[in-house]
């Protein structure tokens, strides 16, 4: 199986390009039957050099680099990468590969076993390593999904997910551009009864740095949340 690995990228940390190459070499050893093609989507970053891009192209065979001229959001970047997917399977994760090697391996295994949408799921140990504000937002949102919307899978925002060809079609049908596109994605998946959806336990690597969440972004995402669950959506 060949898997398109989509990596959305916005103002990455120093030496990000070398980190991508190191991870590419590592994940190439996941499974003799699993081969990866990398699709990097620069979502309007202002700190990426031509030399870094050339390094990626020289070190990673078949890599595709897409350069958005402005920042549209993670959801938009992932869809842009997914539109270029030419293989039967797709996985997306963040450019700094925040989840362990075994986590990615578990997502690949789920797809091999017939899953259409593999949803990364972070258990309670995840909160041992995240800033307090992120913990509060995440726990509150999970409570909303579980007790208000009655979702069986409450970790919508986990940054690693995998898709079969059928699952990819749902991914490409999403419209939200920023963080809550994951919520829209799962909401749309729930409406497709033929899809096989699996929650896959994943775990953070040690030493991951978290970006800050700006209040204006949080406000926009609340508006997006209301749009996603509007009774008039799609009419």
DOTINU-354382 format. One line per 5 residues: their letters; for each residue x, y, z of N, C-alpha, C, CB. Coordinates in Angstrom, 2 decimals. Glycine has a CB too. Example, Ala and Ser with C-alpha at 12.3 -4.5 7.8 and 13.67 -1.06 7.14 Angstrom:
# DOTINU-354382
as	13.19 -5.69 7.80 12.30 -4.50 7.80 13.20 -3.30 7.80 11.31 -4.47 9.05 ~ 12.85 -2.25 7.08 13.67 -1.06 7.14 12.90 0.03 7.87 14.08 -0.60 5.72;
# end
This chain:
# DOTINU-354382
xxxxx	0.85 -1.20 0.00 0.00 0.00 0.00 0.88 1.25 0.00 -0.96 0.00 1.24 ~ 0.48 2.23 -0.79 1.18 3.51 -0.81 0.28 4.56 -0.17 1.56 3.92 -2.27 ~ 0.84 5.32 0.75 0.08 6.29 1.54 0.58 7.69 1.26 0.17 5.97 3.04 ~ -0.34 8.58 0.92 0.01 10.00 0.81 -0.04 10.60 2.20 -0.96 10.76 -0.17 ~ 1.09 11.13 2.65 1.17 11.74 3.99 1.16 13.25 3.83 2.45 11.27 4.75;
xxxxx	0.05 13.89 4.20 -0.13 15.34 4.05 0.35 16.04 5.32 -1.61 15.69 3.74 ~ 1.26 17.01 5.14 1.82 17.75 6.26 1.54 19.24 6.08 3.35 17.49 6.38 ~ 0.49 19.77 6.74 0.23 21.21 6.69 1.32 21.94 7.47 -1.18 21.56 7.25 ~ 1.70 23.11 6.98 2.87 23.78 7.56 2.64 25.29 7.63 4.14 23.48 6.73 ~ 2.72 25.84 8.83 2.61 27.30 8.99 3.64 27.78 9.99 1.18 27.70 9.44;
xxxxx	4.59 28.59 9.53 5.67 29.13 10.35 6.30 28.06 11.25 5.15 30.29 11.22 ~ 6.89 27.04 10.65 7.45 25.93 11.42 8.67 26.34 12.23 7.82 24.80 10.49 ~ 9.02 25.48 13.19 10.18 25.73 14.04 11.48 25.57 13.26 10.16 24.79 15.26 ~ 12.55 26.08 13.84 13.88 26.00 13.22 14.26 24.55 12.93 14.94 26.66 14.14 ~ 14.88 24.34 11.77 15.32 23.01 11.31 14.16 22.06 11.04 16.23 22.40 12.34;
xxxxx	13.00 22.60 10.76 11.83 21.79 10.47 12.07 20.86 9.29 10.63 22.68 10.19 ~ 12.79 21.36 8.28 13.02 20.57 7.06 13.87 19.34 7.35 13.70 21.43 5.99 ~ 14.85 19.48 8.24 15.68 18.34 8.61 14.87 17.32 9.43 16.91 18.81 9.42 ~ 13.97 17.83 10.25 13.10 16.96 11.03 12.20 16.13 10.12 12.26 17.78 12.00 ~ 11.68 16.75 9.05 10.82 16.03 8.11 11.60 14.90 7.45 10.26 17.00 7.04;
xxxxx	12.82 15.18 7.04 13.65 14.16 6.40 13.94 13.01 7.36 14.97 14.77 5.89 ~ 14.26 13.34 8.61 14.53 12.30 9.60 13.31 11.41 9.81 14.95 12.93 10.94 ~ 12.13 12.03 9.87 10.93 11.24 10.07 10.58 10.42 8.83 9.77 12.14 10.43 ~ 10.84 10.97 7.67 10.58 10.21 6.44 11.43 8.94 6.43 10.89 11.07 5.18 ~ 12.69 9.07 6.80 13.57 7.90 6.84 13.11 6.89 7.90 15.01 8.33 7.12;
xxxxx	12.56 7.41 8.99 12.08 6.53 10.06 10.82 5.79 9.65 11.83 7.33 11.34 ~ 9.84 6.51 9.13 8.56 5.88 8.80 8.66 4.97 7.59 7.50 6.94 8.56 ~ 9.73 5.10 6.82 9.92 4.21 5.69 10.13 2.78 6.16 11.12 4.66 4.84 ~ 10.41 2.62 7.46 10.65 1.30 8.03 9.44 0.76 8.80 11.85 1.35 8.96 ~ 8.29 1.45 8.71 7.10 1.02 9.44 6.66 -0.39 9.04 5.97 2.00 9.21;
xxxxx	6.60 -0.61 7.73 6.05 -1.86 7.22 6.60 -2.07 5.82 4.47 -1.84 7.23 ~ 6.99 -3.30 5.52 7.51 -3.59 4.18 6.47 -3.36 3.10 8.01 -5.02 4.11 ~ 5.20 -3.40 3.48 4.13 -3.23 2.50 3.61 -1.79 2.45 2.99 -4.18 2.81 ~ 4.09 -0.92 3.33 3.61 0.46 3.38 4.69 1.41 2.88 3.19 0.84 4.82 ~ 4.35 2.21 1.90 5.27 3.18 1.33 4.62 4.56 1.39 5.67 2.81 -0.13;
xxxxx	5.41 5.58 1.70 4.86 6.92 1.90 5.31 7.88 0.79 5.27 7.47 3.26 ~ 4.35 8.72 0.38 4.66 9.87 -0.48 4.28 11.11 0.30 3.91 9.80 -1.86 ~ 5.23 12.02 0.49 4.98 13.21 1.31 4.42 14.35 0.47 6.27 13.65 1.99 ~ 3.40 15.01 1.03 2.83 16.21 0.43 2.89 17.30 1.50 1.34 15.97 -0.08 ~ 3.80 18.25 1.34 3.96 19.34 2.29 3.21 20.56 1.76 5.46 19.67 2.52;
xxxxx	2.33 21.13 2.57 1.55 22.30 2.16 1.94 23.48 3.04 0.02 22.02 2.25 ~ 2.67 24.42 2.46 3.03 25.65 3.17 1.84 26.60 3.13 4.29 26.32 2.55 ~ 1.23 26.84 4.29 0.01 27.65 4.35 0.33 29.11 4.67 -0.95 27.08 5.41 ~ 1.11 29.73 3.78 1.39 31.16 3.92 2.45 31.50 4.93 0.15 31.87 4.27 ~ 3.39 30.60 5.21 4.46 30.88 6.17 5.36 31.99 5.65 5.29 29.61 6.44;
xxxxx	5.97 32.73 6.57 6.91 33.78 6.17 8.33 33.49 6.64 6.46 35.13 6.71 ~ 8.60 32.24 7.05 9.93 31.91 7.54 10.53 30.67 6.86 9.88 31.70 9.03 ~ 10.03 30.35 5.67 10.55 29.19 4.93 11.42 29.68 3.78 9.38 28.30 4.41 ~ 12.63 29.15 3.70 13.57 29.59 2.66 13.56 28.62 1.47 14.99 29.70 3.25 ~ 14.05 29.11 0.34 14.17 28.27 -0.85 15.15 27.13 -0.60 14.62 29.10 -2.07;
xxxxx	16.18 27.41 0.18 17.17 26.38 0.49 16.55 25.22 1.27 18.34 26.99 1.29 ~ 15.64 25.54 2.19 14.98 24.49 2.96 14.10 23.61 2.07 14.13 25.10 4.09 ~ 13.40 24.26 1.16 12.53 23.52 0.23 13.37 22.64 -0.69 11.67 24.49 -0.61 ~ 14.47 23.17 -1.19 15.36 22.39 -2.06 15.95 21.20 -1.33 16.49 23.27 -2.60 ~ 16.26 21.39 -0.05 16.78 20.29 0.76 15.76 19.15 0.82 17.13 20.79 2.19;
xxxxx	14.49 19.50 1.04 13.45 18.49 1.09 13.36 17.72 -0.23 12.11 19.12 1.42 ~ 13.39 18.46 -1.32 13.23 17.83 -2.63 14.41 16.92 -2.97 13.09 18.90 -3.70 ~ 15.58 17.26 -2.46 16.75 16.43 -2.72 16.78 15.17 -1.86 18.00 17.24 -2.47 ~ 16.26 15.29 -0.62 16.39 14.20 0.34 15.19 13.25 0.39 16.62 14.76 1.68 ~ 14.02 13.71 -0.08 12.81 12.88 0.01 12.29 12.58 -1.40 11.71 13.60 0.85;
xxxxx	12.47 11.37 -1.87 12.04 11.01 -3.23 10.54 11.21 -3.43 12.41 9.56 -3.53 ~ 10.16 11.88 -4.51 8.76 12.02 -4.86 7.97 13.02 -4.04 8.11 10.73 -4.76 ~ 8.63 13.78 -3.17 7.90 14.73 -2.34 7.23 15.81 -3.19 8.85 15.38 -1.32 ~ 6.05 16.23 -2.77 5.35 17.31 -3.44 5.24 18.49 -2.47 3.93 16.86 -3.94 ~ 5.67 19.65 -2.91 5.63 20.84 -2.07 4.66 21.84 -2.68 7.06 21.47 -1.91;
xxxxx	3.66 22.24 -1.89 2.64 23.18 -2.35 2.77 24.46 -1.55 1.20 22.58 -2.21 ~ 2.79 25.59 -2.22 3.06 26.87 -1.56 1.84 27.79 -1.67 4.29 27.56 -2.18 ~ 1.02 27.84 -0.61 -0.09 28.80 -0.58 0.47 30.19 -0.33 -1.13 28.42 0.51 ~ -0.01 31.16 -1.07 0.54 32.52 -0.96 0.10 33.24 0.31 0.14 33.33 -2.16 ~ -0.97 32.77 0.95 -1.41 33.37 2.20 -1.95 32.30 3.13 -2.47 34.45 1.95;
xxxxx	-2.12 32.67 4.39 -2.57 31.72 5.39 -4.08 31.60 5.37 -2.09 32.14 6.78 ~ -4.57 30.42 4.96 -6.00 30.18 4.91 -6.48 29.33 6.08 -6.37 29.50 3.60 ~ -5.59 28.57 6.70 -5.99 27.73 7.81 -5.64 26.27 7.58 -7.47 27.86 8.06 ~ -5.55 25.54 8.68 -5.12 24.14 8.62 -6.06 23.27 7.79 -5.02 23.57 10.02 ~ -7.36 23.47 7.97 -8.32 22.68 7.19 -8.15 22.90 5.70 -9.74 23.03 7.60;
xxxxx	-7.97 24.15 5.31 -7.76 24.49 3.90 -6.49 23.83 3.38 -7.69 26.02 3.71 ~ -5.42 23.90 4.18 -4.14 23.33 3.77 -4.24 21.82 3.59 -3.05 23.66 4.79 ~ -4.94 21.15 4.49 -5.08 19.70 4.39 -5.90 19.32 3.16 -5.74 19.13 5.66 ~ -6.97 20.05 2.91 -7.75 19.76 1.69 -6.92 20.00 0.44 -9.02 20.62 1.64 ~ -6.10 21.05 0.45 -5.24 21.33 -0.70 -4.31 20.15 -0.96 -4.42 22.62 -0.46;
xxxxx	-3.73 19.61 0.11 -2.87 18.44 -0.04 -3.65 17.22 -0.48 -2.16 18.15 1.25 ~ -4.84 17.02 0.10 -5.65 15.85 -0.23 -6.09 15.87 -1.70 -6.88 15.78 0.68 ~ -6.28 17.06 -2.26 -6.65 17.18 -3.67 -5.56 16.65 -4.59 -6.96 18.62 -4.01 ~ -4.34 16.64 -4.10 -3.20 16.14 -4.89 -2.90 14.67 -4.60 -1.96 16.98 -4.60 ~ -3.69 14.06 -3.74 -3.47 12.67 -3.38 -3.81 11.77 -4.56 -4.31 12.28 -2.14;
xxxxx	-2.89 10.88 -4.90 -3.08 10.00 -6.05 -3.15 8.53 -5.63 -1.96 10.20 -7.05 ~ -3.04 8.27 -4.33 -3.04 6.90 -3.85 -4.31 6.57 -3.07 -1.82 6.66 -2.97 ~ -4.49 5.28 -2.76 -5.74 4.83 -2.15 -5.85 5.21 -0.68 -5.86 3.35 -2.28 ~ -4.73 5.59 -0.05 -4.75 5.92 1.37 -4.10 7.28 1.62 -4.04 4.83 2.18 ~ -4.58 7.96 2.65 -4.05 9.27 3.01 -4.03 9.39 4.54 -4.91 10.41 2.38;
xxxxx	-2.96 9.95 5.05 -2.86 10.29 6.47 -2.42 11.74 6.56 -1.86 9.34 7.22 ~ -2.97 12.49 7.50 -2.40 13.81 7.75 -1.95 13.92 9.19 -3.42 14.91 7.41 ~ -0.90 14.67 9.39 -0.41 15.00 10.72 0.33 16.32 10.64 0.50 13.86 11.30 ~ 0.81 16.82 11.77 1.47 18.13 11.78 2.92 18.01 11.33 1.41 18.74 13.17 ~ 3.47 19.13 10.88 4.81 19.16 10.28 5.90 18.76 11.27 5.09 20.54 9.74;
xxxxx	5.65 18.90 12.57 6.66 18.53 13.57 6.50 17.09 14.08 6.59 19.49 14.75 ~ 5.60 16.33 13.44 5.37 14.94 13.81 5.24 14.80 15.33 6.53 14.05 13.28 ~ 4.18 15.36 15.90 4.05 15.39 17.37 3.73 14.04 18.01 3.00 16.35 17.75 ~ 3.31 13.06 17.21 2.94 11.78 17.78 4.03 10.74 17.54 1.61 11.30 17.18 ~ 4.05 9.75 18.40 5.13 8.76 18.37 5.09 7.92 17.10 5.04 7.86 19.59;
xxxxx	6.22 7.31 16.82 6.34 6.38 15.69 5.28 5.28 15.79 7.75 5.77 15.64 ~ 5.08 4.74 16.98 4.11 3.67 17.17 2.69 4.16 16.90 4.22 3.11 18.60 ~ 2.42 5.44 17.18 1.09 6.00 16.91 0.80 5.99 15.41 0.99 7.43 17.46 ~ 1.76 6.45 14.63 1.59 6.45 13.18 1.44 5.02 12.66 2.78 7.15 12.49 ~ 2.20 4.13 13.23 2.13 2.71 12.85 0.74 2.15 13.12 3.19 1.89 13.61;
xxxxx	0.12 2.57 14.23 -1.22 2.11 14.58 -2.27 2.60 13.58 -1.60 2.57 15.99 ~ -2.11 3.84 13.11 -3.04 4.38 12.11 -2.90 3.60 10.80 -2.77 5.89 11.87 ~ -1.67 3.31 10.39 -1.44 2.52 9.18 -2.09 1.14 9.32 0.08 2.38 8.91 ~ -1.93 0.51 10.47 -2.50 -0.82 10.71 -4.02 -0.79 10.59 -2.09 -1.33 12.09 ~ -4.64 0.26 11.13 -6.10 0.38 11.06 -6.57 0.46 9.60 -6.59 1.62 11.84;
xxxxx	-5.86 1.22 8.79 -6.21 1.34 7.37 -6.04 0.00 6.65 -5.36 2.42 6.70 ~ -4.96 -0.70 6.96 -4.72 -2.01 6.34 -5.82 -3.00 6.70 -3.36 -2.56 6.78 ~ -6.41 -2.82 7.89 -7.44 -3.74 8.35 -8.84 -3.36 7.87 -7.43 -3.80 9.84 ~ -8.94 -2.37 6.99 -10.23 -2.05 6.38 -10.93 -0.81 6.90 -11.11 -3.17 6.55 ~ -10.28 -0.04 7.77 -10.88 1.20 8.27 -10.92 2.25 7.16 -10.11 1.73 9.48;
xxxxx	-12.03 2.99 7.08 -12.15 4.08 6.11 -11.68 5.41 6.71 -13.60 4.21 5.63 ~ -11.96 5.61 7.99 -11.53 6.82 8.68 -10.94 6.42 10.03 -12.73 7.83 8.86 ~ -9.63 6.59 10.18 -8.94 6.28 11.42 -8.73 7.57 12.20 -7.58 5.55 11.16 ~ -9.40 7.70 13.33 -9.35 8.92 14.12 -8.37 8.76 15.28 -10.75 9.29 14.65 ~ -7.29 9.54 15.28 -6.38 9.51 16.41 -7.12 9.87 17.68 -5.21 10.46 16.18;
xxxxx	-6.84 9.14 18.76 -7.52 9.38 20.04 -6.48 9.49 21.15 -8.54 8.24 20.35 ~ -6.50 10.62 21.88 -5.56 10.86 22.97 -6.25 10.61 24.30 -5.00 12.31 22.90 ~ -5.69 9.71 25.10 -6.31 9.42 26.39 -5.90 10.48 27.43 -5.91 8.00 26.88 ~ -6.22 10.22 28.69 -6.01 11.22 29.75 -4.54 11.59 29.95 -6.58 10.70 31.05 ~ -3.61 10.71 29.57 -2.19 11.00 29.75 -1.75 12.17 28.88 -1.34 9.77 29.43;
xxxxx	-2.51 12.48 27.85 -2.19 13.62 26.98 -2.11 14.92 27.77 -3.24 13.74 25.87 ~ -2.97 15.05 28.77 -3.06 16.31 29.52 -1.90 16.51 30.49 -4.35 16.36 30.27 ~ -1.08 15.49 30.64 0.09 15.64 31.51 1.15 16.55 30.90 0.69 14.27 31.80 ~ 1.04 16.79 29.60 2.11 17.49 28.89 1.67 18.76 28.17 2.73 16.57 27.91 ~ 0.42 19.19 28.36 -0.07 20.34 27.61 -0.25 21.55 28.52 -1.39 20.01 26.90;
xxxxx	-0.15 22.77 27.98 -0.38 23.98 28.77 -1.81 24.00 29.34 -0.14 25.25 27.92 ~ -1.98 24.69 30.46 -3.26 24.70 31.18 -4.41 25.20 30.29 -3.16 25.57 32.42 ~ -4.19 26.27 29.53 -5.27 26.83 28.72 -5.74 25.84 27.67 -4.82 28.13 28.05 ~ -4.79 25.10 27.09 -5.16 24.07 26.10 -5.95 22.95 26.77 -3.90 23.51 25.40 ~ -5.56 22.59 27.98 -6.26 21.54 28.71 -7.71 21.95 28.97 -5.54 21.22 30.03;
xxxxx	-7.89 23.19 29.43 -9.24 23.68 29.74 -10.12 23.66 28.50 -9.18 25.10 30.33 ~ -9.57 24.19 27.38 -10.34 24.23 26.14 -10.69 22.83 25.67 -9.56 24.98 25.04 ~ -9.70 21.93 25.71 -9.91 20.57 25.21 -10.91 19.80 26.05 -8.59 19.83 25.18 ~ -10.77 19.86 27.38 -11.68 19.14 28.26 -13.10 19.66 28.11 -11.22 19.24 29.72 ~ -13.25 21.00 28.02 -14.58 21.60 27.85 -15.22 21.16 26.55 -14.48 23.13 27.90;
xxxxx	-14.43 21.15 25.48 -14.95 20.79 24.17 -15.32 19.31 24.12 -13.93 21.12 23.07 ~ -14.49 18.48 24.74 -14.83 17.05 24.77 -16.13 16.82 25.53 -13.69 16.24 25.41 ~ -16.33 17.57 26.61 -17.57 17.46 27.36 -18.76 17.87 26.52 -17.50 18.31 28.61 ~ -18.59 18.90 25.71 -19.66 19.35 24.81 -20.03 18.25 23.82 -19.24 20.63 24.06 ~ -19.01 17.62 23.23 -19.26 16.57 22.23 -19.91 15.34 22.87 -17.94 16.17 21.55;
xxxxx	-19.50 15.02 24.09 -19.98 13.80 24.74 -21.37 13.97 25.32 -19.03 13.37 25.83 ~ -21.59 15.07 26.07 -22.83 15.19 26.83 -23.92 15.99 26.12 -22.54 15.82 28.16 ~ -23.53 16.87 25.22 -24.53 17.66 24.49 -24.85 17.02 23.15 -24.03 19.10 24.29 ~ -23.81 16.67 22.39 -24.03 16.09 21.06 -24.10 14.57 21.06 -22.94 16.54 20.13 ~ -23.71 13.96 22.19 -23.76 12.51 22.34 -22.87 11.79 21.33 -25.18 12.02 22.20;
xxxxx	-21.71 12.37 21.04 -20.77 11.71 20.14 -20.07 10.57 20.87 -19.74 12.72 19.59 ~ -19.91 9.40 20.22 -19.17 8.30 20.85 -17.66 8.56 20.87 -19.46 7.00 20.12 ~ -17.15 9.32 19.88 -15.73 9.68 19.82 -15.62 11.17 20.09 -15.10 9.31 18.42 ~ -14.97 11.54 21.20 -14.97 12.94 21.61 -13.69 13.69 21.30 -15.24 13.02 23.07 ~ -12.64 12.98 20.86 -11.38 13.67 20.59 -11.31 14.07 19.13 -10.17 12.77 20.95;
xxxxx	-12.12 15.07 18.78 -12.19 15.49 17.38 -10.93 16.19 16.91 -13.38 16.40 17.18 ~ -10.20 16.85 17.83 -9.11 17.73 17.42 -7.74 17.06 17.37 -9.04 18.88 18.35 ~ -7.68 15.77 17.57 -6.39 15.07 17.48 -5.79 15.28 16.09 -6.56 13.56 17.78 ~ -4.50 15.63 16.05 -3.87 16.05 14.80 -3.32 14.95 13.92 -2.79 16.97 15.10 ~ -3.83 13.75 14.05 -3.44 12.68 13.13 -4.68 11.85 12.79 -2.32 11.78 13.74;
xxxxx	-4.95 11.71 11.51 -6.11 10.96 11.03 -5.75 10.28 9.72 -7.35 11.89 10.86 ~ -6.36 9.11 9.47 -6.08 8.37 8.25 -7.36 8.07 7.48 -5.35 7.09 8.58 ~ -7.21 7.90 6.15 -8.39 7.75 5.29 -8.15 6.75 4.17 -8.78 9.10 4.70 ~ -9.20 5.97 3.88 -9.23 5.18 2.67 -9.73 6.09 1.55 -10.13 3.90 2.84 ~ -9.93 5.54 0.37 -10.46 6.33 -0.74 -11.85 6.87 -0.40 -10.53 5.50 -2.02;
xxxxx	-12.68 6.04 0.24 -14.03 6.48 0.63 -13.95 7.57 1.69 -14.85 5.29 1.15 ~ -13.06 7.40 2.65 -12.91 8.41 3.69 -12.38 9.72 3.13 -12.01 7.91 4.78 ~ -11.50 9.62 2.14 -10.92 10.82 1.54 -11.98 11.67 0.86 -9.84 10.42 0.52 ~ -12.99 11.04 0.29 -14.07 11.79 -0.35 -14.79 12.67 0.66 -15.07 10.84 -1.02 ~ -15.00 12.16 1.87 -15.65 12.95 2.91 -14.74 14.10 3.34 -16.02 12.07 4.13;
xxxxx	-13.45 13.81 3.49 -12.49 14.85 3.85 -12.53 16.00 2.85 -11.07 14.27 3.91 ~ -12.59 15.68 1.56 -12.58 16.70 0.52 -13.90 17.48 0.45 -12.30 16.07 -0.82 ~ -14.94 16.95 1.09 -16.24 17.64 1.06 -16.37 18.70 2.16 -17.37 16.63 1.20 ~ -15.39 18.76 3.08 -15.47 19.73 4.17 -15.27 21.15 3.66 -14.42 19.42 5.25 ~ -15.73 22.12 4.45 -15.68 23.52 4.04 -14.98 24.43 5.04 -17.07 24.03 3.80;
xxxxx	-14.95 24.05 6.32 -14.31 24.88 7.33 -12.81 24.90 7.10 -14.64 24.37 8.76 ~ -12.20 26.09 7.18 -10.79 26.24 6.83 -9.83 26.09 8.01 -10.58 27.57 6.19 ~ -10.29 26.38 9.21 -9.34 26.41 10.32 -9.56 25.24 11.27 -9.46 27.73 11.08 ~ -9.28 25.41 12.55 -9.15 24.30 13.49 -10.36 23.38 13.54 -8.90 24.84 14.85 ~ -11.56 23.94 13.46 -12.75 23.11 13.64 -13.15 22.34 12.39 -13.90 23.97 14.08;
xxxxx	-12.29 22.32 11.40 -12.62 21.51 10.24 -12.69 20.03 10.64 -11.58 21.72 9.11 ~ -11.94 19.63 11.69 -12.01 18.24 12.18 -13.41 17.91 12.67 -10.99 18.02 13.32 ~ -14.04 18.86 13.34 -15.40 18.64 13.85 -16.36 18.45 12.69 -15.86 19.82 14.74 ~ -16.24 19.32 11.69 -17.09 19.19 10.50 -16.85 17.85 9.83 -16.82 20.34 9.51 ~ -15.58 17.45 9.75 -15.23 16.18 9.12 -15.94 15.01 9.81 -13.72 15.97 9.16;
xxxxx	-15.85 14.94 11.14 -16.46 13.83 11.86 -17.99 13.89 11.77 -16.02 13.84 13.34 ~ -18.53 15.10 11.80 -19.98 15.26 11.66 -20.44 14.72 10.31 -20.37 16.75 11.80 ~ -19.67 14.99 9.26 -20.02 14.48 7.93 -19.85 12.96 7.86 -19.16 15.16 6.85 ~ -18.81 12.46 8.51 -18.59 11.01 8.52 -19.75 10.28 9.20 -17.27 10.68 9.24 ~ -20.30 10.89 10.24 -21.42 10.27 10.95 -22.62 10.06 10.03 -21.82 11.13 12.15;
xxxxx	-22.73 10.89 9.01 -23.85 10.78 8.08 -23.63 9.74 7.00 -24.11 12.09 7.45 ~ -22.46 9.11 6.99 -22.14 8.09 5.98 -22.11 6.73 6.66 -20.78 8.39 5.26 ~ -23.23 6.03 6.67 -23.33 4.79 7.42 -22.46 3.68 6.86 -24.76 4.33 7.44 ~ -22.06 3.78 5.61 -21.24 2.73 5.01 -19.77 2.83 5.40 -21.37 2.78 3.50 ~ -19.38 3.95 6.02 -17.98 4.14 6.40 -17.62 3.33 7.64 -17.70 5.63 6.65;
xxxxx	-16.45 2.73 7.61 -15.91 2.07 8.80 -15.02 3.08 9.51 -15.11 0.76 8.43 ~ -15.41 3.49 10.73 -14.69 4.51 11.48 -14.10 3.88 12.74 -15.63 5.70 11.85 ~ -12.80 4.11 12.95 -12.11 3.50 14.08 -11.34 4.56 14.86 -11.16 2.39 13.60 ~ -11.45 4.53 16.19 -10.64 5.38 17.05 -9.33 4.65 17.35 -11.39 5.74 18.37 ~ -8.21 5.32 17.12 -6.89 4.70 17.29 -6.14 5.46 18.38 -6.08 4.71 15.95;
xxxxx	-5.72 4.76 19.41 -4.97 5.40 20.49 -3.61 5.90 19.98 -4.78 4.42 21.67 ~ -3.33 7.18 20.24 -2.05 7.78 19.85 -1.47 8.54 21.03 -2.23 8.71 18.62 ~ -0.15 8.77 20.98 0.53 9.37 22.12 1.54 10.42 21.67 1.23 8.29 22.95 ~ 1.62 11.51 22.42 2.56 12.58 22.11 4.00 12.15 22.33 2.25 13.81 22.95 ~ 4.89 12.66 21.50 6.32 12.51 21.75 6.74 13.46 22.87 7.14 12.77 20.46;
xxxxx	7.82 13.16 23.51 8.35 14.05 24.54 8.96 15.29 23.90 9.40 13.31 25.40 ~ 8.83 16.42 24.59 9.48 17.65 24.15 8.75 18.44 23.09 10.81 17.33 23.64 ~ 7.49 18.11 22.82 6.72 18.85 21.81 6.40 20.25 22.31 5.42 18.09 21.45 ~ 6.60 21.26 21.45 6.27 22.65 21.78 4.89 22.99 21.24 7.33 23.62 21.21 ~ 4.09 23.64 22.07 2.72 23.99 21.67 2.64 25.46 21.27 1.73 23.69 22.81;
xxxxx	1.91 25.72 20.21 1.68 27.11 19.81 0.59 27.72 20.68 1.30 27.19 18.31 ~ 0.56 29.04 20.74 -0.46 29.73 21.53 -1.74 29.88 20.71 0.04 31.11 21.99 ~ -2.87 29.92 21.42 -4.17 30.09 20.76 -4.63 31.52 20.98 -5.22 29.07 21.31 ~ -4.72 32.28 19.90 -5.11 33.68 20.00 -6.62 33.80 20.25 -4.71 34.45 18.72 ~ -7.04 34.76 21.08 -8.46 34.93 21.37 -9.32 35.14 20.12 -8.65 36.10 22.31;
xxxxx	-8.80 35.87 19.13 -9.58 36.13 17.92 -9.83 34.84 17.15 -8.86 37.15 17.02 ~ -8.83 33.93 17.15 -9.00 32.65 16.48 -10.05 31.82 17.21 -7.66 31.89 16.42 ~ -10.01 31.85 18.55 -10.98 31.11 19.36 -12.39 31.60 19.07 -10.66 31.25 20.85 ~ -12.57 32.92 18.95 -13.88 33.49 18.66 -14.38 33.04 17.29 -13.83 35.03 18.72 ~ -13.50 33.05 16.29 -13.88 32.62 14.94 -14.29 31.15 14.93 -12.73 32.85 13.97;
xxxxx	-13.60 30.34 15.74 -13.91 28.91 15.77 -15.25 28.66 16.46 -12.81 28.14 16.48 ~ -15.62 29.48 17.42 -16.94 29.35 18.04 -18.02 29.62 17.00 -17.08 30.32 19.25 ~ -17.79 30.62 16.15 -18.73 30.93 15.06 -18.82 29.76 14.10 -18.31 32.22 14.31 ~ -17.65 29.18 13.76 -17.64 28.02 12.87 -18.41 26.85 13.48 -16.21 27.60 12.57 ~ -18.29 26.69 14.80 -18.99 25.60 15.47 -20.50 25.76 15.32 -18.61 25.55 16.96;
xxxxx	-20.98 26.97 15.46 -22.41 27.24 15.29 -22.86 26.95 13.87 -22.73 28.69 15.67 ~ -22.00 27.25 12.91 -22.34 26.99 11.50 -22.42 25.49 11.22 -21.30 27.64 10.57 ~ -21.47 24.75 11.78 -21.42 23.31 11.52 -22.69 22.62 11.98 -20.23 22.69 12.22 ~ -23.23 23.05 13.14 -24.40 22.37 13.70 -25.69 23.16 13.49 -24.18 22.12 15.17 ~ -25.66 24.12 12.58 -26.85 24.87 12.26 -27.88 23.96 11.60 -26.52 26.06 11.35;
xxxxx	-29.15 24.03 12.01 -30.19 23.18 11.39 -30.46 23.55 9.94 -31.48 23.27 12.19 ~ -29.97 24.75 9.53 -30.21 25.20 8.16 -29.02 24.89 7.25 -30.50 26.69 8.14 ~ -27.96 24.27 7.79 -26.79 23.97 7.01 -27.14 22.97 5.90 -25.66 23.42 7.90 ~ -26.72 23.32 4.71 -26.94 22.42 3.58 -28.29 22.58 2.94 -26.77 21.01 4.01 ~ -29.18 23.49 3.48 -30.50 23.69 2.88 -30.47 24.83 1.87 -31.54 23.97 3.97;
# end
